[in-house]
Amino acid sequence: MDIANAENTDPSGVWEGATSVFGAALRGRPCAFDGLAAAMLDERGVVAGWTGTAQDLTGFRADEVHGRPVQELVTGLPHDLRRAARLPATGRVRLRHRCGDTIDVTFRTTRVSGSADILVLAAPTHHLVGHQHGAALLRALSAQNRITLALHALDLTTVRTNAMPDPLDGRPVQPGTRLGDVLCAEDAESIEAVLRQVLATGVPALGRNQHVSWRHRPVRHALSLSAFRLEDARGHPTGVAALYVDDTRQARARRQLDLASEVAERVGGSLDVVRTAQDLADVLVPAFGDRAAVDLAQAVFDGDEPAERLGGGDLHLRNAALAPAAAAWPPGIERGNLVPPLSDHPLLRRFQHGETVVYGRDDFIALIGGPQLVEQLLPPNAHAVMVAPLHARGLTLGAIVVWRTGLSEPFTEDEIDLMRQIASRGALAIDNARRHTREHRAAMALQRSLLPPAMTDTPAAETAGVYLPTGRGAGTGGDWYDAIALPSLRLALVAGDVIGQGIPASATMGRLRAAIQTLADLELEPDELLTRIADLVQRLAAEAPPGGHDVMGATCLYAVYDPVTRRCAMASAGHPPPVLVRPDGTAEAVGLLPGPPLAVCGMPYETTTIDLKPGSVLALYTDGLVHRRAHDIDDGLRRLTDALTTSCRPDRALDETGRDLLDALVDEAPRDDATLLLARTRAVPAKDTAHWPIPADPAAVSDARAWATGQLTAWGLEDLLFPTELIVSELVTNAIRYGRPPAELRLIRHDVLVCEVTDSSSTQPRMRRARTTDEGGRGLFLVAQLAERWGCRHGHNRKTIWSEQPIARHR
């Protein structure tokens, strides 16, 4: 059945046309020619015969017109035509009706054989005009090779049709043929079910979408089926009329538009190269082909630029995506496989020059080097393959390969044009993902170089830091953590968050981290350090180019833990409070008063000091860890506290705990990067520290030396007696001479020997070069020479001068 698809054909419009064509006969009513009026005229033009249809037309009975001249029944008849012999073969006149009206009729005359009488046939002119138009429309529809009209009997055999079953033999469908003789059994049964329903109910079927295949030529076609029941004059069903419109082209055009729209919607939403390639392959199957693959140059996976052109038979491509992924693919076509070298072929050269090409099965076999590789590289039952280059911004990124298998139709020219558009859009999406990959790698490399080691082990605490980049944008931000070893075995813990993402935020974070490390070496109190950092952020914001001020804001938490006193002093610049996990497993957020973020100056910061037992864990974090899409920060802080209570155990490594916490608390694709710094505190035993009050008497210097000598001897550090005596002598002398009481000497033993002298003066000691004739000024110079390092820190109404000597070196 050759059912064509006339362009711009509307099934509902065709239905109206068909109704007009078949006219009253198709609706079960008498057609115009079923009731022709007939009359017999003798040679004089006198009525000699009158039929019942003539009576129906004019209202006159036969006895009323017999013997009357025809001119009495006709108006406007020319005088010279009033004799019957002069009547034309056909014409139009107006007949009188018995009620006084006139009727416009068209007549035809014929002489009766062997007689002088004339037979006149007449019908209303408007009936004949409608019949002529309908007949013309029927002829036009029947002549359309993409529109099929069919009349089916009650048993659904074909009575009459203009269908051609197969263009190869061109023979029409014979009367008595069933749909199953022309179509595949399943498709024939589907259409017959519609026709039976129309016969049973009398309700027309309009524009039913059907997909059919010819019985001897298995190519799928899309049909639009309209059908209505035929009835006789008494309303009894006599059959069914069906109108088949081949909608294959329109269906294909709609599918192509839908495919182009789906490509625009689905491809490019990810900034991952492989994910983008998979989205592209998925959208092509089954809408465009039965199987699809996306192959990319190796450099694209790494975010680098590939070669401008693919040269030679070895394209250096690797498979990135397959669709359907769960299908049984040949061994040579697997995710991650390299595309094998190909033989020189004209179609390959066209592809290398940027053309989209279509290979038949034989061409593909020649391209891969012979039939021995078919099972390795050709999907089962594949009969056609289309290959389109992925070309964007002057670079050839790879190729899209689409196979059609089994009963699928071959590729058409308009599908080649569509693939060019799809490949162009897909190439831009993959190139965007490639460039993002490159920027992400650069940002991650910068971020890693700016962050400290993940784990540290100091006398004050062991620490473990974890960083999780954001799941969007450049993938990095300005979150950081730090663990800074300070003099006197103390440890500074830092967590901060710079506004913004990407390389600018990472660069700002690096500058702030460097500044905090520098200020930490000055041993400032937490509140004073944050005040100076806030001033720095203000200067950085003033130096930033227009539009860059928004990435200069930051929050920060700075804490200093002293393992000797077991106290931790901290201050916050708009940063979430740390969570303290006690040795007994209970956890709570530390109550501190946060100051303004670092971008805001003029507001003071406040230092909060808490006592920590050995084995306590202090968790510092950024808001990316506690802020989730469906939860506020307070709820996130409660979740973090509960998770720490569960996960943070004394027998568990801190880095393992940190990773588990990130997995449990952060979304799969977090909107912000997150950091977590865990510090398990330690304490210097009391037996490893010693204190001696310094009297305000110059004679106390010798007593201080004697006390220090005794303490070092008790600790077994006799090797350090001489340098320590000199250091104690100089520091105590300065405290008595330049400082204010009360003053104290403290010794701390660990992996270093710490000597501290504290007094109530804020005067900053200064090392200077003494001249030969000077009597003093050499004390701090001697301290610097004898100690590995020395320094001074200030507290509230006091200062401490300290020195450190390595113990292991002298043992």
C-alpha positions in Angstrom: 0.0 0.0 0.0 1.9 3.1 -1.2 0.7 5.6 1.3 2.3 9.0 0.6 2.9 11.9 2.8 1.8 15.0 0.9 3.5 18.0 2.6 1.4 20.4 4.6 -1.5 17.8 4.6 -3.7 18.1 7.6 -5.6 14.8 8.4 -8.7 16.7 9.6 -8.7 18.8 6.4 -8.4 15.6 4.3 -11.3 14.2 6.2 -13.5 17.2 5.3 -12.4 16.9 1.7 -13.2 13.2 1.6 -16.6 13.9 3.1 -17.2 16.5 0.3 -15.9 14.1 -2.3 -18.0 11.1 -1.5 -21.0 13.4 -0.9 -24.3 12.1 0.1 -23.6 8.6 -1.1 -20.8 8.1 1.5 -23.2 9.3 4.1 -25.9 6.7 3.1 -28.2 9.2 1.3 -29.2 9.1 -2.4 -26.7 10.9 -4.6 -27.9 13.6 -7.0 -28.0 11.2 -10.0 -30.1 8.6 -8.1 -33.2 10.8 -8.5 -32.9 12.3 -12.0 -36.1 13.9 -13.3 -37.1 12.3 -16.7 -39.7 13.4 -19.2 -40.7 12.3 -22.7 -41.5 14.9 -25.4 -43.0 14.2 -28.8 -41.7 15.9 -31.9 -44.0 18.9 -31.2 -42.5 19.5 -27.8 -45.6 18.2 -26.0 -45.1 16.1 -22.8 -45.8 12.5 -23.6 -44.2 10.9 -20.5 -43.6 12.0 -16.8 -41.7 10.1 -14.1 -42.2 10.2 -10.4 -38.8 11.9 -10.0 -40.1 14.7 -12.3 -43.1 15.0 -10.0 -40.8 15.2 -7.0 -38.8 17.9 -8.7 -41.7 20.1 -10.0 -44.7 19.1 -7.9 -46.8 18.4 -11.0 -48.5 15.0 -11.4 -48.3 13.1 -14.6 -52.0 13.7 -15.4 -51.4 17.4 -15.0 -48.7 17.7 -17.6 -49.6 15.1 -20.2 -50.4 16.7 -23.5 -49.1 20.1 -22.4 -46.4 21.9 -24.4 -43.1 21.9 -22.6 -42.8 25.7 -22.9 -45.7 25.9 -20.3 -43.3 24.3 -17.8 -40.2 26.2 -18.7 -39.5 29.9 -18.3 -37.2 31.8 -20.6 -37.1 29.2 -23.4 -36.2 30.9 -26.7 -39.1 30.8 -29.2 -37.1 29.0 -31.9 -36.2 26.2 -29.4 -39.7 25.4 -28.5 -40.0 22.5 -30.9 -38.5 19.4 -29.5 -36.4 18.8 -32.5 -34.5 22.0 -31.9 -33.7 21.4 -28.3 -29.9 21.4 -27.6 -28.1 18.3 -26.3 -27.6 20.0 -22.9 -28.3 23.3 -21.3 -29.7 25.1 -18.3 -33.3 26.4 -17.8 -35.7 27.3 -15.1 -38.6 24.9 -14.5 -41.9 26.1 -13.0 -42.9 24.5 -9.7 -46.5 23.8 -8.8 -46.2 26.3 -5.9 -45.2 29.1 -8.2 -41.5 29.1 -7.7 -38.9 28.3 -10.3 -36.0 25.7 -10.2 -32.6 26.2 -11.9 -31.9 22.8 -13.6 -29.4 21.4 -16.0 -30.8 19.1 -18.6 -29.7 16.7 -21.2 -31.7 15.4 -24.2 -31.4 12.3 -26.3 -33.5 11.0 -29.2 -35.2 7.7 -28.6 -34.0 5.1 -31.1 -36.6 4.4 -33.8 -38.9 7.2 -32.7 -39.3 10.9 -33.0 -39.7 11.2 -29.2 -37.0 12.9 -27.2 -36.0 11.8 -23.6 -35.1 14.8 -21.3 -33.1 14.2 -18.1 -32.9 17.1 -15.6 -31.4 17.7 -12.2 -31.0 20.8 -10.0 -28.0 22.7 -11.2 -26.4 23.0 -7.7 -26.5 19.2 -7.2 -24.6 18.7 -10.4 -22.1 21.4 -9.6 -21.4 19.8 -6.2 -21.1 16.4 -7.9 -18.6 17.8 -10.4 -16.5 19.4 -7.7 -16.6 16.3 -5.6 -15.6 14.1 -8.5 -12.7 16.4 -9.3 -11.6 16.3 -5.7 -11.8 12.5 -5.7 -9.8 12.3 -8.8 -7.2 14.6 -7.3 -6.9 12.7 -4.1 -6.8 9.4 -5.9 -3.9 10.7 -8.0 -1.8 11.5 -5.0 0.8 8.8 -4.5 1.3 9.7 -0.8 -2.4 9.7 0.1 -4.3 6.4 0.0 -8.1 6.1 -0.2 -9.5 2.7 0.5 -13.1 1.3 0.7 -13.3 -1.8 2.9 -16.2 -4.2 3.0 -17.8 -5.4 6.3 -15.2 -8.2 6.5 -12.5 -5.5 6.0 -11.4 -6.8 2.6 -10.5 -4.1 0.1 -13.3 -3.2 -2.3 -11.5 -0.3 -4.0 -8.3 1.7 -3.4 -5.7 3.7 -5.2 -2.9 2.0 -3.2 0.3 0.5 -4.8 1.8 -2.1 -2.5 5.3 -2.0 -3.8 7.0 0.5 -6.1 9.1 -2.3 -7.5 6.3 -4.1 -9.3 3.8 -1.2 -9.4 0.7 -3.4 -9.4 -2.4 -2.0 -7.6 -4.0 -3.7 -4.7 -6.6 -6.1 -6.1 -10.2 -6.2 -4.8 -10.5 -8.8 -2.0 -7.1 -8.0 -0.6 -6.7 -7.8 3.2 -4.4 -5.5 5.1 -2.5 -8.5 6.2 -1.6 -9.3 2.6 0.2 -5.9 2.4 1.4 -5.0 5.9 3.2 -6.9 8.6 0.8 -9.0 10.6 1.1 -6.9 13.8 0.6 -3.6 12.0 -2.3 -5.0 10.0 -4.1 -6.2 13.2 -3.6 -2.8 14.8 -5.2 -0.9 11.9 -8.0 -3.5 11.5 -8.8 -3.0 15.2 -9.4 0.7 14.5 -11.6 -0.1 11.5 -13.7 -2.6 13.4 -14.3 0.0 16.1 -15.5 2.4 13.5 -17.8 -0.2 12.0 -19.2 -1.1 15.4 -19.8 2.4 16.8 -20.1 4.6 13.8 -17.8 7.1 15.4 -15.1 8.3 12.9 -11.4 7.8 13.7 -9.6 11.0 12.9 -5.8 11.4 12.6 -4.8 8.2 14.4 -1.0 7.8 14.5 0.2 4.4 13.3 3.6 3.0 12.5 3.6 0.2 9.9 6.0 -1.9 7.8 5.3 -3.5 4.4 5.1 -7.2 4.6 7.8 -7.8 1.9 9.8 -4.6 2.5 10.4 -4.1 6.3 10.9 -0.3 6.4 8.9 1.5 9.0 6.6 4.3 8.0 4.5 6.7 10.1 0.8 6.9 9.1 -2.1 9.2 10.0 -5.3 7.1 9.7 -8.8 8.6 9.4 -11.8 6.2 8.9 -15.6 6.5 8.8 -18.5 4.1 8.4 -20.4 3.8 5.1 -24.2 3.2 5.4 -27.0 2.5 3.0 -30.2 4.6 2.6 -31.7 2.8 5.7 -28.6 3.5 7.8 -27.3 0.0 7.8 -23.4 -0.3 7.7 -22.1 -1.3 4.3 -18.4 -0.9 4.9 -15.7 1.5 6.0 -13.9 4.2 4.1 -10.2 4.8 5.2 -7.9 7.6 4.4 -4.2 6.9 5.0 -1.6 9.7 4.9 2.1 8.9 5.0 3.4 11.0 7.8 7.0 9.7 7.6 8.6 12.9 6.5 6.7 15.1 8.9 7.4 12.6 11.7 11.0 12.6 10.8 11.1 16.4 10.7 9.4 16.6 14.1 11.8 14.1 15.6 14.7 16.1 14.2 13.3 19.3 15.8 12.8 17.5 19.1 16.3 16.1 18.9 17.8 19.5 18.2 15.9 20.9 21.1 16.9 18.1 23.4 20.6 18.5 22.5 20.4 22.2 23.4 18.7 21.3 26.7 20.7 18.3 27.8 24.2 18.8 26.4 26.4 21.3 28.1 24.9 21.3 31.5 28.0 19.7 33.0 31.5 21.0 33.1 33.0 17.5 33.1 34.4 16.4 29.8 33.3 12.7 30.1 29.9 13.6 31.5 29.3 16.0 28.6 30.4 13.4 26.1 28.0 10.8 27.7 25.1 13.3 27.6 25.8 13.8 23.9 25.8 10.1 23.2 22.7 9.5 25.3 20.7 12.1 23.5 21.4 10.5 20.1 20.1 7.1 21.0 17.5 6.1 20.0 16.3 9.4 18.5 19.0 9.5 15.8 20.6 6.1 15.7 20.6 2.7 17.4 24.1 3.1 18.9 26.4 6.0 19.4 29.9 6.7 20.6 31.9 9.8 21.4 35.7 9.6 20.9 38.0 12.4 22.1 41.6 13.2 21.8 43.6 12.3 24.9 44.6 15.9 25.5 40.9 16.8 25.8 40.5 14.5 28.9 43.4 16.4 30.6 42.0 19.8 29.7 44.8 20.5 27.1 44.4 21.6 23.5 44.5 18.8 20.9 46.0 19.1 17.5 44.1 21.4 15.1 43.6 18.6 12.6 43.5 14.8 12.9 46.1 13.5 10.5 47.1 10.0 9.3 45.3 6.8 9.9 46.1 6.9 13.6 43.7 9.5 15.0 44.9 9.2 18.6 41.3 9.2 19.9 40.0 7.5 23.0 36.5 6.5 23.7 34.7 8.7 26.2 31.1 7.7 26.0 28.9 4.8 24.7 25.1 4.7 24.3 23.3 2.7 25.3 26.0 2.0 27.9 24.4 -1.3 29.0 24.4 -2.7 25.5 26.6 -5.6 24.5 29.4 -3.8 22.6 32.1 -5.5 20.6 35.3 -6.1 22.4 37.1 -3.4 20.5 34.6 -0.7 21.4 34.8 -0.2 25.2 34.9 2.9 27.4 38.5 4.2 27.5 39.7 2.2 24.5 41.9 3.8 21.9 40.4 4.0 18.4 42.6 1.6 16.3 44.6 2.9 13.3 42.4 3.1 10.2 43.3 2.4 6.6 43.6 5.2 4.1 40.1 5.8 2.5 38.5 8.7 0.6 35.8 8.9 3.3 38.4 9.0 6.1 40.2 11.9 4.3 36.9 13.8 4.0 36.4 13.3 7.7 39.9 14.6 8.5 39.1 17.7 6.5 36.1 18.4 8.7 33.2 16.8 6.8 30.5 14.6 8.2 30.6 11.3 6.3 28.4 8.2 6.1 29.9 4.7 5.6 28.1 1.7 4.4 29.0 -1.7 5.9 31.5 -2.5 3.1 33.2 0.9 3.3 33.5 0.5 7.1 35.1 -2.9 6.7 37.6 -1.5 4.2 38.3 1.3 6.6 39.1 -0.9 9.6 41.4 -3.1 7.5 39.3 -6.1 6.5 36.5 -8.5 7.6 38.7 -10.1 10.2 38.1 -7.1 12.5 34.3 -6.8 12.0 33.4 -8.7 15.1 35.8 -6.5 17.1 34.8 -3.1 15.9 31.3 -3.3 14.3 28.1 -3.5 16.4 25.9 -6.5 15.5 23.6 -6.0 12.4 25.1 -2.5 11.7 24.4 -1.5 8.1 25.4 2.2 8.2 27.6 4.5 10.3 27.8 8.3 10.4 31.0 10.0 11.7 31.0 13.7 12.4 34.1 15.6 13.6 33.8 17.6 16.8 35.4 20.9 15.8 35.3 24.0 18.0 37.4 27.2 18.1 39.8 25.9 15.5 40.5 22.7 17.3 39.4 19.1 16.4 38.4 17.6 19.7 37.2 14.2 18.5 34.3 12.6 16.7 30.7 11.4 17.1 30.0 7.9 15.7 26.4 6.8 15.2 25.4 3.3 13.9 22.1 2.2 12.5 21.3 -1.5 12.8 18.7 -4.0 11.8 15.6 -2.6 10.1 16.6 1.0 10.6 16.5 3.3 7.5 19.7 4.5 6.0 20.9 8.0 6.8 19.5 10.8 4.7 21.0 14.1 3.5 18.9 16.2 5.9 20.1 13.9 8.8 23.6 14.6 7.8 22.9 18.4 8.0 21.3 17.8 11.4 24.3 15.9 12.6 26.5 18.8 11.6 24.5 21.1 13.8 24.5 18.6 16.7 28.3 18.1 16.4 28.9 21.8 16.4 26.8 22.3 19.5 28.3 19.2 21.2 31.9 20.4 20.3 31.3 23.7 22.0 30.0 22.0 25.1 32.9 19.6 25.3 35.4 22.4 24.7 33.8 24.5 27.4 34.2 21.5 29.7 37.8 21.0 28.5 38.6 24.6 29.3 37.0 24.3 32.7 39.0 21.2 33.4 42.2 23.1 32.6 41.2 26.0 34.8 40.1 23.7 37.5 43.4 21.9 37.5 45.3 25.2 37.7 43.1 26.4 40.5 43.4 23.1 42.4 47.2 23.2 41.9 47.3 26.7 43.3 45.0 25.8 46.2 47.1 22.8 47.1 50.3 24.8 47.0 48.8 27.4 49.3 47.4 25.0 51.8 49.6 23.6 54.6 50.3 19.8 55.0 47.2 17.9 55.8 48.7 16.5 59.0 51.0 17.9 61.6 52.4 16.4 64.8 53.7 18.9 67.5 54.1 18.9 71.2 50.9 20.8 71.6 48.6 18.7 69.4 48.3 16.4 66.4 46.2 17.9 63.6 44.5 16.7 60.4 43.1 19.1 57.8 40.7 18.2 55.0 39.7 20.4 52.1 36.8 19.7 49.7 36.4 21.9 46.6 33.1 23.2 45.5 31.1 21.1 43.0 30.5 24.0 40.6 32.4 26.9 38.9 36.2 26.7 39.0 36.0 24.1 41.8 38.1 26.0 44.3 37.5 28.9 46.6 39.2 30.8 49.4 38.7 28.4 52.3 41.8 27.5 54.2 43.1 26.1 57.4 46.5 26.2 59.1 48.4 24.8 62.1 51.4 27.1 63.0 54.0 26.0 65.5 54.8 28.8 67.9 57.6 29.3 70.4 57.3 27.7 73.8 55.7 24.6 72.3 52.5 26.5 71.6 50.3 26.0 68.5 48.2 28.4 66.5 45.1 27.0 64.8 43.5 29.0 61.9 40.4 28.6 59.8 39.4 31.2 57.2 37.0 31.7 54.3 37.6 34.3 51.5 34.5 35.6 49.7 34.3 34.3 46.1 35.6 31.4 44.1 38.3 30.5 41.7 41.8 31.7 41.3 41.2 35.2 42.6 39.8 33.8 45.9 42.7 31.4 46.1 45.2 34.1 45.5 43.6 36.3 48.2 43.6 33.3 50.6 47.3 32.8 50.0 48.1 36.4 50.8 46.1 36.3 54.0 47.6 33.0 55.1 51.1 34.4 54.6 50.2 37.5 56.6 48.8 35.5 59.4 51.9 33.3 59.6 54.0 36.4 59.8 51.9 38.0 62.5 51.8 34.7 64.4 55.6 34.8 64.6 55.2 38.1 66.4 53.2 36.2 69.0 50.3 38.7 69.1 47.2 38.0 71.0 44.3 36.6 68.8 42.3 39.9 69.0 45.2 42.0 68.0 46.3 39.7 65.2 42.8 39.8 63.7 42.7 43.6 63.9 46.0 43.8 61.9 44.7 41.3 59.4 41.5 43.4 59.0 43.7 46.4 58.2 45.5 44.4 55.6 42.2 43.3 54.0 41.2 46.9 53.7 44.4 47.8 52.0 44.0 44.8 49.6 40.5 45.9 48.8 41.7 49.5 48.1 44.4 48.1 45.7 42.0 45.8 43.9 40.9 46.7 40.3 37.4 47.9 39.7 34.9 45.1 40.2 37.3 43.1 42.3 36.5 44.5 45.7 33.9 41.8 46.4 36.6 39.1 46.6 38.5 40.9 49.4 36.1 40.1 52.2 36.9 37.2 54.5 36.1 35.6 57.8 38.7 34.0 60.1 39.1 32.2 63.4 42.4 32.4 65.1 43.2 30.2 68.2 46.5 29.7 70.2 46.8 26.6 72.4 49.5 26.5 75.2 50.2 22.8 76.2 51.9 24.0 79.4 49.0 25.9 80.8 46.5 23.8 78.8 44.6 26.9 77.8 43.4 28.0 74.4 42.8 31.7 73.5 40.8 32.4 70.4 39.1 35.2 68.6 36.7 35.2 65.6 36.3 37.7 62.7 32.7 36.7 61.6 33.6 33.0 61.6 31.6 30.1 62.9 32.6 29.0 66.4 34.8 25.9 66.8 33.4 22.7 68.2 35.0 21.1 71.3 35.0 17.4 71.8 36.0 16.5 75.3 37.8 13.3 76.2 34.6 11.8 77.5 33.0 12.1 74.1 30.7 15.0 74.7 30.8 17.9 72.3 29.5 21.4 72.1 30.2 24.6 70.2 32.5 27.0 72.0 30.7 30.1 73.1 32.6 33.1 71.9 31.6 36.5 70.7 32.5 36.9 67.0 33.7 40.2 65.7 33.0 41.6 62.3 34.4 40.0 59.1 37.9 41.1 58.1 36.5 43.4 55.4 35.1 45.6 58.1 37.4 47.8 60.2 36.8 50.0 63.2 35.2 47.3 65.3 37.1 45.5 68.1 37.7 41.8 68.4 37.4 39.9 71.7 39.6 37.1 72.9 38.0 34.1 74.6 40.1 31.7 76.7 39.0 28.2 77.5 40.7 25.3 79.4 41.4 22.1 77.5 42.0 18.7 78.9 44.6 16.5 77.2 43.0 14.4 74.5 40.3 17.0 73.7 39.6 17.6 70.0 39.0 21.1 68.7 37.3 21.3 65.3 37.7 24.4 63.2 35.7 24.6 59.9 34.3 26.9 57.3 30.6 27.4 56.6 30.6 25.2 53.5 30.7 22.3 56.0 27.6 23.3 57.9 25.6 25.3 55.4 23.4 23.1 53.1 20.7 23.9 50.6 17.9 22.8 52.8 19.3 23.7 56.2 20.4 26.8 58.0 23.8 27.2 59.7 22.5 26.5 63.2 21.0 23.2 62.0 24.2 22.4 60.3 26.2 23.2 63.4 24.0 20.8 65.4 24.6 18.1 62.7 28.3 18.7 62.9 28.3 18.5 66.7 26.4 15.2 66.6 28.6 13.8 63.9 31.7 14.7 66.0 30.2 13.0 69.0 29.8 9.8 67.0 33.0 9.8 64.9 35.6 11.4 67.0 37.0 8.6 69.2 40.4 8.5 70.9 41.4 5.3 69.1 40.6 6.7 65.7 43.0 8.6 63.4 42.0 12.2 62.9 42.4 12.2 59.1 40.0 9.2 58.9 37.5 11.1 61.1 37.8 14.2 59.0 37.1 12.4 55.7 34.0 10.6 57.2 32.7 13.9 58.5 33.0 15.5 55.0 31.2 12.6 53.4 28.4 12.7 55.9 27.9 16.4 56.0 28.6 17.8 52.6 26.3 17.4 49.5 27.4 15.4 46.5 27.9 18.7 44.6 28.5 21.3 47.3 27.7 24.9 46.4 30.7 26.1 48.4 34.1 24.7 49.2 34.7 23.4 52.8 37.6 22.8 55.1 37.8 21.0 58.4 40.8 21.2 60.8 40.8 18.7 63.7 43.4 19.2 66.6 43.8 16.6 69.4 45.5 18.5 72.2 48.4 17.3 74.3 49.8 18.6 77.5 53.4 19.1 78.8 53.6 17.2 82.1 54.1 19.2 85.2 57.4 17.5 85.9 58.8 18.9 82.6 58.2 22.6 83.7 59.9 24.6 86.4 59.2 28.2 87.8 61.4 30.5 89.8 60.3 34.0 90.9 62.9 36.7 90.2 63.5 39.1 93.0 64.1 42.8 92.1 67.7 42.5 93.3 70.8 42.4 91.0 72.2 39.8 93.3 69.4 37.4 92.2 71.2 36.8 88.9 73.6 34.3 90.5 70.7 32.6 92.3 68.9 32.2 89.0 71.9 30.6 87.5 72.3 28.2 90.4 68.5 27.3 90.3 68.7 26.7 86.5 71.8 24.5 86.9 70.1 22.4 89.6 67.0 22.0 87.5 68.9 20.9 84.3 71.0 18.5 86.4 67.8 17.0 87.8 66.5 16.6 84.2 69.7 15.1 83.0 70.6 17.9 80.7 74.1 18.6 81.9 75.3 19.2 78.3 73.1 22.3 78.2 74.4 23.8 81.5 76.9 26.2 80.1 74.8 27.9 77.4 71.8 27.9 79.6 73.6 29.6 82.5 74.7 32.4 80.1 71.2 32.7 78.6 69.6 32.8 82.1 72.2 35.3 83.3 71.5 37.7 80.4 67.7 37.4 80.4 67.4 37.8 84.2 69.8 40.7 84.2 67.7 42.5 81.6 64.5 41.8 83.5 65.9 43.2 86.7 67.6 46.2 85.1 65.0 47.3 82.5 61.8 45.5 83.5 59.3 45.8 86.3 58.4 43.3 89.0 56.9 40.8 89.3 59.2 38.7 87.1 59.5 35.0 86.6 62.0 32.5 85.1 60.4 29.4 83.6 62.1 26.3 82.0 60.2 23.8 79.8 61.6 20.5 78.8 60.4 18.7 75.6 62.3 18.1 72.4 63.7 21.6 73.0 64.7 23.4 76.2 62.7 26.6 76.5 64.0 29.3 78.7 61.5 32.2 79.4 61.8 35.3 81.5 58.6 37.3 82.0 58.3 40.7 83.6 55.6 43.4 83.8 57.2 45.8 81.4 56.1 46.3 77.8 59.5 47.6 76.7 60.6 45.8 73.6 64.2 44.3 73.9 66.4 45.1 70.9 69.6 43.4 69.9 72.3 45.9 68.8 76.0 45.8 67.8 78.2 46.9 70.8 81.4 48.9 70.1 84.7 47.8 71.5 84.6 50.3 74.3 81.0 49.7 75.3 80.5 48.1 78.7 77.1 46.5 77.8 74.8 45.8 74.9 76.0 42.3 74.2 73.4 40.3 76.2 70.9 39.6 73.5 73.7 39.0 71.0 75.0 36.2 73.2 71.5 34.8 73.5 71.0 34.8 69.8 74.4 33.0 69.3 73.7 30.3 72.0 70.1 29.6 71.3 68.6 28.0 68.1 66.1 30.8 68.1 64.8 33.5 70.5 62.1 36.1 70.6 59.7 38.2 72.6 56.0 38.1 73.0 53.7 40.6 74.7 50.6 39.9 76.8 48.4 42.0 79.0 50.7 44.2 81.1 53.7 41.8 80.5 56.3 40.7 78.1 58.2 37.4 77.8 61.6 36.9 76.3 62.2 33.3 75.3 64.9 31.1 73.8 65.0 27.6 72.5 67.8 25.1 72.5 67.5 21.7 70.8 67.9 18.8 73.3 68.6 16.0 70.9 71.6 17.7 69.3 73.4 17.8 72.6 72.7 14.2 73.7 
